[in-house]
Amino acid sequence: MKSLVIAVVFGMSSASPPFLPLRAGRVHEACGPAATGFAAIAAAMTGKPVLWVREAWQADNLHPVGFLSFMDPSDLLLTRTASQTDSLAVAEEALKDGALPFVVIEITRPLNLREGRRLQLAAQAGGTTGLCLIPEGMGSNAAETRWHAAPVFDPQDEDSTLMRWEIIKNKAGTFGAWHVRWNRETRRLHVVSPVGLRPGSANTPD
Amino acid sequence: MWFPRLASDRVLRTRPIEAPFALTLRQSNTERIHCLNARAEALGLHRAMSLADARAFCPDLVSRPAEPGRDARFLLALGRWARRYCPWVGREGADGLVLDVTGSAHLWGGEEAMLEDMRARLARAGLELRLGLADTRGAAWALAHFGAGIAPAGQTRRALAQLPVAALRLDEAICTGLQRLGLRTIADLCTTPRAPLARRFGPALLARLDQALGDVAEAISPEADPPHFGLRLTFPDPIGLVSDVMAATARLLEPLCARLKAQGVGARRLELTLRRVDQGSQQVELRLAAAMRDAARILPLFERGVAEVDAGFGIDQIRLEATLVEPLPVEQIGAMQVQGAPDRLADLITRIGTRIGLENVQRFLPADSHIPERSFLIAPAAYSSPEGGWCSPRPRPLRLFPPEAIAGSGPQPPERFRWRRMSFATARATGPERIAPEWWLEDENWRSGMRDYWRVETRQGRRLWLFYTPQDPGWFVQGEFA
């Protein structure tokens, strides 16, 4: 049962959305096809430098030139680990240290309770923000919030980054869904109303 | 002191061979003899002869490749040894040592006795040696190479008189020129007017002559030992607790860091060797993300490595050495400068590096290429610094993957397609952007020729980066936008 709450519509106002930056000292989760975009935007709004932890065997690559519209790719540090255990150890070390305000961890198998809790405690100790990119349905109980991010076709605008972000788990708040768009020039996030997505419209997703 | 067969003697010391023996060095595509032993020379072989010729002369020749680097280190060790005779020891070419024994010969019972001692000791070590002793460095060189023996004080001129001109450390061309003029010995040269000689052969000839005869001074510069960054600590009783080992490491680290600071360098790689009572030894290697010489910061980085060591029945000696150092000049600290941020990051990279390997912590560097896969470089963060200069004229995908083929035909993007077992309908396609392969770099993936890239926004939401290869028709998905 989805609770679809369209939040206050800011239009193209420059006010920062209420849910970003993600709450510091916590580890969050993101899933869905636009999880990478969510991570890039959350990282851009939290601060630099950013550590991106992934396993070495993964075939797809981050494309730093693509990150250019979100943040400076030279602020991005990458670690290639041999296994998820190594990934988690590296992430815990980085979260606890606090030298990097934002750590992204690409998860390939579900975390157990102990691992999730350790990451939370590490983030709390370092005052840093962690974000796990999870395959759908592999969420951990310890996560502060879990987001589902999906790209949405924008009939009006070319080169658009229209996305629908839905919060599907929240330890300290309510659920909600927002349509957001990233402005490449100003590097800001705008919450927009889902124009043209009225029920019965030809372009309605789902 | 001249060692005429330094290189071959060094090899034969460790592995004596009773046969003609030669070391070969590859020069301009030919194996040439670099150094050979007396038996090989007696059979008519000589230096700079090609190995093939030498084998034809002497089928049972034993040969090995030469190692000039190890020869140089051997000569350095000999120089350290030679300091037992006098403190002023310098190197002379690649196979000689020069000693200033002024004032130290009497300690050995006179010059004759000292040379006898040198000869005896080096003969025992298996090195062929030629000695020359004279008032000047040039004369000693001449005697060692062409005469052997002692020139009594003040009689240099007479001792050198009958030696050939080559004994003056001259170029091959000058020697040949002098011989053509009929000037064969140094005595001939001394009696010839100087001005025509200088005009014909340049100042080098007369400078060498004056140096040999003592009219111009020539100093011996003793070589300072390269600084050594190693310390060790031996215990009366073996230790085994991690905290004890860490405390001992701390005691070694303090003086090591002071030594590093005095030399203006920082350690990049440290090696901690723990010797156990059973003579086994364990090593903890620490590779640092940045050159460092702050003991308080380095010590915690050792914790992980030390905890993994198997102490066995106890450790009775530890040795700490900085095996790789880098210049680290003292920096001025500004009052307004933010302290500690880069240092903290370097420490964190080091700690992560001890777990997954320092080369696995990476950063992106821009590269000058239109090919998407080559528009960036991935470099180890510890060995590179962030660079600016990123640019992208049009949006690029956040993720790139190896091209995945989809069904489609014609130069226009397909209306509907399946990718990763999902079906998509194209809602808007932006393109094409043609990228041609770089002909100067052979790339397996670009064999199919140029590519027309399209940014395809699907009705399902996902924004994909497709390309079409007109020269070998086919459609592929290579990336996904945010």
Interface residues (C-beta under 8 A of the other chain):
Chain A: P33 A34 T36 G37 A40 I41 P49 A56 A59 D60 N61 L62 H63 P64 V65 G66 F67 L68 S69 F70 D72 P73 S74 D75 L76 L77 L78 T79 R80 T81 A82 D86 A89 V90 E93 A94 D97 G98 A99 L100 A150 P151 V152 F153 D154 P155 E158 D159 S160 T161 M163 R164 W182 R184 N203 P205
Chain B: A341 R344 L345 D347 L348 I349 R351 I352 R355 I356 N360 V361 Q362 R363 F364 L365 P366 P372 S375 F376 I378 A381 P386 E387 G388 W390 C391 S392 P395 R396 P397 L398 R399 L400 F401 P402 A427 R428 T430 R455 E457 T458 R459 Q460 G461 R462 R463 G479 E480 F481 A482
